[in-house]
């Protein structure tokens, strides 16, 4: 037993109770508004812009500006920044409580050109050129909804 303790001390090992807790592996979100229509706000999750084998993936929330609940949708896209192309991947639908209720995944791998002055053009600037809104950001989509609706 004494040998085990001395070995642990020599290696700099600490008892489990004295160690720092493990770092959380939960993804962090940072939702930035990047566009708005008369009925819908669009937010990009800047913390979850992820390079992938086929491009750069981003999640986009579509939030109704009117309503009394937390319903919204989150779309996932992949960009090819060099060629200014975008591909739709999936949509997650959230109900009035903010709980996931449905998921649709695209089965056709179709790339579209990103045109300037469109929602995709604004999103391209967020994803590919690291532009961010001066409006600030929100840790969750429901935080945005709670702070922006009357």
N, C-alpha and C positions, 0 to 999 in steps of 0.2 A: 504494500500500500504506500509506504514512504517513497519507494522508488517511483511510483506513478505520479505522486505529488511533485517530487523533485524534477521529474522529466517534464511535467506540464509547466512548472515554473520556468525551467530553462528554455522551453520553446515559446514562452510568453503567452501561454494559453490561460484563459480566464474561465471561472465557473460560468455556466449559462446565465445565472441570475445577474452577473455583473456585465454581460455583453449588451451592446446596443440592440434594440429591437430590429428585426429585418426591415429593409426598405420596402415600402408598399410597391406592388407590381400593378396596382390599379392604374389605368391610363388617366392622365390629366387632360382636361379639356380647357380650351380657351376660345370661346365663341365670339367672333368679330362680325358685326353687321357690315355687309358690303354692298347691299342693294335693297331697294324697297319699291313696291308699287302701291297703288291706292288701297290694296287689300292684304298684301303679304310682305313680310320682312324676310330677308335672306341673310343667313349667318354662316360663316365658314369656321370650322374648328381648326384654328391655326396651330394648336399644339399637336394635332394628329395628322399633319401633312406628312405622308410617309413615302419615301422612295421605294418603288417596287421594281421587279424585273421588267415590267412592261411600261413603266412611266412613274408618275407621282400621284398617289391616292389622296383624296380629301373627302371629308364629310360636310354636307351642306344642309342646314335646317331651313325648312320652309314653314314660317309661322304666320297664321292668320292674325291680322292686326286687331280684329274685333273678336269678341268672345268672352266667355266667363270661365273658361277652364284651361287646362294645359295641353290640349290636343295640338299636334304638329306632326310633320314628317321630316325624316332625315334621309337625304339621298347620298349615295356614294358615287364618286366619279374618279376616273383616272385621266391624267393629262400627259400628253407628250409635249413637253415645254418647247423643245427645239423646233418642232414642226407645227406648233399651235393647234394641236388636236385634242379633242375630249371624247371620252367614252363613258356612257352611263353604265353603272354596275348594279345598283340595288336601291330600293326604297324601303325604309322601316316606318311604319305608321304607329303613332302613339295616341292613346285615348285621352279623355278629359282628365284623368288622374296622372297622366304622364307615363303610363305603363305601355310597353310594347305590345301591340295587338296583332300586327301582320307584317309580313316581309315578302317583297317581290324581288326576284333576282333576274336580271337580263340574261338571256341565253345566246343572243346574237352579238358577236364581237364586231361592232360597227363604230368607226371613228368619224367624228364630225369636225369640220374646221371651226376654230374659235374666231368670231368676228369682234372687232373692237366696238365699244358702245352698247354691247348686249350684256345680260347677266353673266353669260359665260366669259365674255371679255373682261368684266370686272373680277370674276372669280380667277381667271387666268393670272391677273396681276397679283392677287393674293397668293396663289400657289407657286407661280413660277418666278415672280419678281419680289416676293416677300413684302408686298404693300399691305398696310394695316389701316384700319379706320381710326380717325381721330375721335370717334364717338366712344372709344373704350371697348372693353370686352366683358364677357360674362362667364362664370365658371360652368354654368349649365344652361341649356335651352329654357328650362322652367324658370331659372333665375331671370333671364331676359323677359320672359312672359310676365312674371310677377312684378317686375320693375317698370314695364312699359305699358301695361294695360291699366285702365281706370278701374 
